[in-house]
Amino acid sequence: MATKYIFITGGVVSSLGKGIASASLASILESRGLNVTMLKLDPYINVDPGTMSPFQHGEVFVTNDGAETDLDLGHYERFIRQQLGKKNNFTAGRVYENVIERERRGDYLGATVQIIPHITNEIKALAQAGAQGADVALVEIGGTAGDIESLPFLEAIRQMSLELGRENTLFVHLTLLPYIKVAGELKTKPTQHSVKELRGIGIQPDILICRSEHELPEAEREKIALFTNVPTDAVFTSLDVDTIYKVPRALHEQGLDEVVVKKLNLDCKPTDLSEWDSVIHKLNTPTASVDIAMVGKYIDLTEAYKSLSEALLHAGINTATKVNIHYFDSEEIEKNGTDCLNEMSAILVPGGFGNRGVEGKIKTVQYARENKVPYLGICLGMQVAVIEYARNMAGMADANSTEFNHDTPYPIVALITEWQDEDGSTQTRDADSDLGGTMRLGGQECALVDGTLAKEVYGAGVITERHRHRYEVNNTLIDQVQAAGLIVSGKSIDGTLVEMVEVEDHPWFVACQFHPEFTSTPRDGHPLFESFIKAANEAHNLILSS
């Protein structure tokens, strides 16, 4: 059958949870036997989020094919069983870049290049390319109705609805129902105005999902339906919940998927949310509890570590453990020492860029190594582990990464200038390369060493994990560090790049150059995080018994 499109827009305010609502609906439709894919269309001018500050935009999610994408793609992959890629996320910057490149080549044969039709045609082409082969494609438009940046995207999906037919397209609009405590009322006016904004550009929503802290009274539901021209049975509420993994069940029980199936005339089996029910049951019935210290520099905005915190939660689900994450500022540890970590079951140092707080991370690694506290280092967390070991165990005083000190006498971590991609193509970079899209990106194979904890954890000799970094362990110095006892437990498939390290005579000390959090899901978990949480559990029991 022809691909059906569900376009999801947002109104009133940002950060309403369009990504979660979209992913939840997709997971319900997938449970009904449909082949589902998802796209995120972002209106900002950046070509991709790769150079954007985590403080502004949260985490950059990396797909297996090496795209740096919006964090919502992480939600998508955690909710549906599909690996997404470059075609599933594009920005206004990429659209304009494509159109300008064509104009420079003369592809438009001298025509005046305009928003309509050239920009909107490019948006439609990219959306249809990303949706190819799916029964249903859910397309989320970033921003809120009324934003000037979003207008070309809204115009493009309006045109798609006209061209593909209303039987093949459906509009879902997510809004906010604010609760005025003094009046004791939910206010529907912002939703009315948001829909009015959409209708003003030719889009009539088929379904409304209203975010709220309170149940929506039937009288208010009918009022919203009347003033927005949406049937009463197509007005849904999305209440605040204690875990996002309850949202699919909550939306299904209101009948959202039935309305979608009916409006798009989809032939599919009944909904089966048993896997999600199992996730919630495990989440609600832990038999143990651990306290994980996450030591980084973006702690004021935990969205910067979204996939990582979710991966820890998934590990808790799959090991019957309540995982309490405590965020510690590495700059504070740099100034005040590591005493704040004394009550923690285990320590995790995540990825990051720049030298702010790095010495605090190195102190954290030393604390974990010397006190036998389970440690997991990811990306920069592996690099600081190697730096710490080089300084304190291999006699390399002032060892460092050239990212932080270009004149270090022992550049144990340095800029990689050439490497081979999965497909065999050679990539080259230098210190003057553009920042955007120039890192070692995406899924790459790693060979694990026999007899190591890494191989025991993964239960495989070769694994594929996703990367996002520019610096690597320096092969000319790593032999000296290994001679001092550091174990290199994983290397790139060609044997040239260090991928994993371990510390001998330690209950659990593993660090990896890649980002395993990008492939963790609530239903399947991830072996590395599960092993880490089990080790934390054992350490926590030791703390309690002492």
N, C-alpha and C positions, 0 to 999 in steps of 0.2 A: 504494500500500500504506500501511497505518497506520505512523506513525512508531515506530521502534524506539529504545529508550533504553538507553544504557550509562552507568551511574553509577560514578564513580571516587572512591574514598575513600582516606584515608591513615592509617597507624598507626605506632606506636612513637615517632617524632620528626617534627617539621616540617621543611620545606625538603628533602624527599626528591626533589623533581622531579616531583610529580603533574602540574603543568602541561605539562612537556615530554613526559612519558609519554602524557598525554591527547592533546596536539597531534600527537604522532608516530603514535599509533593512528589518529587522525582523518585524517591525511595518507595513510596506507596505504589506508584505506577509500575515501577520495576517489579515489585512483589506480585503484581497482577500479570506478570509474564511479558511485559512490553520491553522492547529494546529502547532504552532511554539514553539520551546524552544531554549535556548541559553546556551553556555558553555564558560568559560574563562580558558585557560590553561596557567599557569604562570611558566616560566623556572627557577625562583630562588629556592634556596635550603631551605628556610624557609618552614616549614610544612604548615603554613598559615600566613596571614599578621598580625595576632593578636599582635605580639610583635614588629612589625616594627614601627619606628618613623613616625609620620604624616609628618614631614619635608621631609622625603625621599620618602614616598609612598603615601601621601595623606590619605584620610579617610579610615577607616576600615568599610566596610558595613556589617551589620548583617542580616542574613536571618531568616525567621520565625522558622526554625528548629534548629537555634542556631549556624550556621556556621559563622566564621569570614572570610570575603572574600575580594577580590579585589573591589575597588570602582566602577569598570565597571559593576558589578552586580546591583549596584544601578541604573545606566543608563538603564540597561536591564529592570528592573522592572518598571521604569518610562515610558518606551516606549511600552512595551507589557503587556497584561493583564494575566500575569502568575506569580505565586509565585515560585521563584527559591529556591534552597536549597544546602545542602552539596554536592550533586552530580554534581552541575553545576559549581564548581570551584575547581580545584586542581593544585598543584604545583609540581615541580621536587622533592622537599623535601618529599611530601607525596608519590609520586611514588617510590622513592628510599626506603622510610621507609617500604612501603608495600612489596617490593621485598626482602629487607633484612630480614624482619620478616619471610617470606616464606622460605628463605634460611636457617635461624636458625632452623626452624621447620623440615627441611629436605624435604620440598615439591618438591624440584628440583632433588631429588634422586641422589645427588652427582655430578650433572652437574656443570661445570664452569659457574658461573653467569656473563652475559655480557650485554652490552648496547643493542646489537641485539643478540638474540631476546627478552631477559627477560624484559628489561626496556621498549622497544617499545611495546611489547605485553601488558604490564600493562597500558601504556598510551591508547592503543586502547580499552582495556577492560573498563577502566574508562570512556572514551569518549562515548562508545556505551551504557554503563549503564546510563549515564546522558541524552542521547538522546532517550532513550526507550519510545515508545508510541507516539512520535511526527511525524507529516508529514515531517517537515523540521527542522533540527538542525543546527543552526549557531554556529560554533566553532571558537573562536578567539584565536590565538596564540600570547602570550605576547612577547615583545622584537622585534628586527628587524632582517631581513635576514642577515646572516653573523655572528651573535652572536654565540659564542661557546655553550652557555647554551641552545640555542633553537634547536640545531641540532637533539637531540633525538625526539623532538616533531615534527619537520618537516619530519624526516624520518618515524615517525609513521603515519602521515597523508598521506604521499606518499604511504605507504603500504596499508592503508585503501582504497585509490583510486583504487589501483590495485585489491584488494580483493573484493570490493563492486561493482566495475564497474564504468566506467566514466559516464554512464547514471545516476548514483546515487550520484555522487560527483562533486563538483565544487569548483574551487580555485579563490578567490578574493584577489588581492594584492593592498595594499594602499601605495602610494609613495608620495614624495614631488616634486613639480616643482618649484624650486627657481627662483625668478625674480632678474636678475642682473640689477640694476637701471641704472648704467653707460652705459651699452650696450642697455638698453631698451628691454631686451629679457627674455623670459622664457627658462630655460635650461632643456633639456630632458635627458642629459647624466646620471645624478644620477638615474633616473628611469630605463634607459637601463641597467646600472650596477647592480641595485638591482634585476631586473628580471634575468639577467645573473647568479647572485648568486643562485637564486632559481632553475633555470634550471640546474645548475651544480650539484644539489643534486636530480634531477629527477622530479621537480615540474614545470609544465608549467601552468602559470596563464591563466584562461579563461576570466577573467575580470580585468581591471585595474581601480582604482579610484585614481585620481591624485589631491592631495591637492594643492591649489594655491590661490594667492591673485588676480589673473587676469584670464580673460577668456582665454581658450585654442584655439588659431587659428586653423582652419581646417588643414592647412599645417603641423603644429606641431603634431596634433593628428595622421595624416597619418604617420608621421615620427616615432612616438612612436610605432604605430601598426606594422610598417615594421620591426623595430629593436627588438621588443619584441615577435613577432609571435602571436600577439593578434589581432583579427579582429577590424577594425576601429570602428564599431558600438558597440564594447565592451570596448572602452576607454572612461571613464567618468571623469568629474571634480567635485571636491567638493570645492566650493568657501567659503571663510570666510563669516559667516552670524552673525547678531546681536543676534540671539537666536538659540540654538541647535534644537528647536522644529520646525524650518523651513526646517531642513535637509530632512525629509521624502518627503515632497512635491518637493524639489529641485531635489532629486535623481529620483523620479518618473517621473518628467517632462522630464528628459533626457532619459527615457526608461529603467532604470536599471532593474526594476522588470520584464519587458517584456523579456529581454535577459535571466534572471534567469529562468523564467517560461518555456521559449522555450528550454533552454539547459538541464533542468532537466525533461522536459516533464511533467509538473505539470498540473493537471486538477483543475482549480479554477475559481472563479468568477472575474469580473472586480474589479479594485482597487477602494476603497471608503475611501478617506482621509478627509471626512467632519468633523470628530471629531478634527483632527489636524488643519484644516482650522478655526474651531471655536476657538481653543486655541489661534491661532495667531491673530484672529480678536479681542478677548478679551484683549490680551496682548497689542495690538496697540491702544485700545480705552479706556484707564482708565479715570475715572471721578474724581479721587482724587489722592493725593500723600502723602506718609509718609516717615519718616526717622527713620530707626531702628538701634539702637546701638547694635552691637554684641561684647561683651566684653570677650576676651579670650586670650590665649597665643600663638596661632599658626597663628596670623594675617598676618605674612609674607608669608604664603602659604595658600591661601583661599581654596585650594583643600582639606585641612584638615576638612573643614566644608561643603563639597560639597552637601550632602543630605539636610543639614540645609538651606543653601542659596537657593537651589532649592525649598524646601518646602515653604519658604517665598515668592518666586516668584509665586508658584502655588496658594498660598493664595491670592496674588495680582490679578492673573488671574481670580479667582473665586469671587472676591469682587470688581472688576473694580477699582483696586488701583495700582498705580505705587509705587513699594517698592524699596526704596533706602537704601542699606545696608552700614553702616559705621562701619569699623572694628577698635576697640580700644584695645590697649595692656593693659592687667590688671596690668602688672608691672608698667607701666607709671601712671596708676590711683593710684596704691599703693604709688608711690613716690610723685605725684603732685596733688592728689585729684580728685574730680568728676566734676569740672567746665566744662570739655570738653563735658559733657553729657547734658548741659543745653538746647541745641536746638533740642534734640532728641524727637521724638514722642513716642517712647517706647524703652524698653531695653530687651535684651535677653542674658542670660549667658548660654553657651553650656557646654557639657561634657568635661572631660579632666582628666589627671592623673598627680600626683606629686604636690609638694607644691609651685612651682614657680608661683607667681602672684595671689595666693589664697586670700591674704589679700586685694588685689585690687578688687577682685570679691565680697568679703564680704562688702567692702565700697560701691560698686556699688549697691548691694542689699539694703543696708541701705538708699542710696540716692533714689532709686525707691520707697521704702516703705514710707519713710517720706514725699516725694514730690508728692505722688499719681501718679507716672508715671507708665503706664502699664508695667508689668514685666512678662516675661516667663523664667522659669529656667528649664533646661533639664539635668538630671543625676547629675553631679557635681553642676550644677546650682540650683538644688533642695537642695542638701546637704549644700551649702553655705547659702541658704536662711534659712534653719533650724538653722544653726550655728549662723547667724546674729540675728535671733529672740531670740534664747536662751541667747545670750550675752546681748542684749540691751533691751529686753522686759521681760525676765523670770529671770533676776538676776543671770545668770550663767556666771560670769566673766571668761574670758579665755576659754569658751566652744570651742571645736574644734573636728575635726575628728582625730582618731588615725592614719590615713594615714599621717597626717601632724605633729601631736604632740602626741607621744605615751603616754606621761606623763600628758596630760591635766586633770585637776580636774573634768571636765564635758565632757566625751567622748560621745557627742550627736550623733556622727556618728562613727560607729565602723565596724571592719571586721566581716562579717557574716561567720560562720563556718559550718552551716548546713541549708539546705532548700530542699523543695520538688519540683521536676520538674512537668511540665504539665502532664506527663504520670504516675505520682505517685511515681517515683523512688527518693530516697534520695541522695542528693549530699553533700559531706563533703569537706571542705577545711581548711587549716590553713596558718599561715604566711609564712611557708616554702614551700608551694605548688609552682609548676612551674607557671610561669606567663602566658604561652601560653595555651589557651583553658580552663582556670580554673575559669573564671568568671561566673556570672549568665547571661546566654546567651539565646537569642531567644524570641519568642513570649510566653507570659504568661498572664493569665487572671487577671484582676483587678476589684474589686467590688467598685462602686462609691456610695457615701453617699447621701441620699435624702436631697434636699434643698440646695445643694452646687452648685457653679458655674460650677464645673467639670461635674456634672451630667446634668446640663442644656445645656452645650456646646455639650456633646457627645449625649445627647438624649437617653441614654441607662443606664441600671443598671450595666451591666458587659461588659467590653471591653477587647480586646486582643492587647497588644503592645509589642514591642521588647526591650530587655534589653541588656546592656553590661557594667557591673560594678562589683566591688568586695566588696564595703562597703555599709552599710545600716544604716538607722536611728535607733538609739539605743532605743529599746522598754522600757528599765528600766527608761529612762529619759523623754520620749516624753510626758508623762502625765503632767509633770510640765510645759512644753512649751505650751501644749494645754490649761492648766489652765490660762496661760497668754494671750490667745487669738488666737493662731495659730490654724487653722482648718485643721484637717486631712480629706481630702475629698475622698481619695481612698486608699484601702488596697489590698494586695494580696488576692486571692480567699479564702485562709484558714484563713485570718484575722491576720496573724503574721507579715507582712512586710508593712511599709509605702510606698505607691506608689505615692500619690499626696497630696500637701498641698496648702492652700490658706490663705490669710490675710483678716480678717474682716475689714469693714470700709475702703475699698480701691476700686477704680473703676475697676481694673482688675489686680490681682496678683495671678498667678497660677504657680506652679512648679511641675514637675513630675520626678520620678526616671527612667522612661523608655525613649526611643528615638522615639517619634512620627514621626520624619522626615523620618524614613525608610519606612513608609507606605504611604507617600504623593505622589501623581502623578499629572501631569499637567491637565489631563482630569477630575479627580475626586476630587483633592485637599485633605484637611484634616480638620476636624471641629475645632481642637484646634488652628491651625495656622490661620484659617479664623477668628475665634473669636478674636484672638490676634491682627490681622491686623485691624479689625473693631474697636477695642478699641483704637488702635494707631491712627486711623483716627479721632475718636472723640477727643482724646487728642490733636492731631495736630490742629484741628479746634479751640480748646481752646487757644493753643499757639498763633495762628494767630489773634484771636479776642482780645487777651490781648495786 
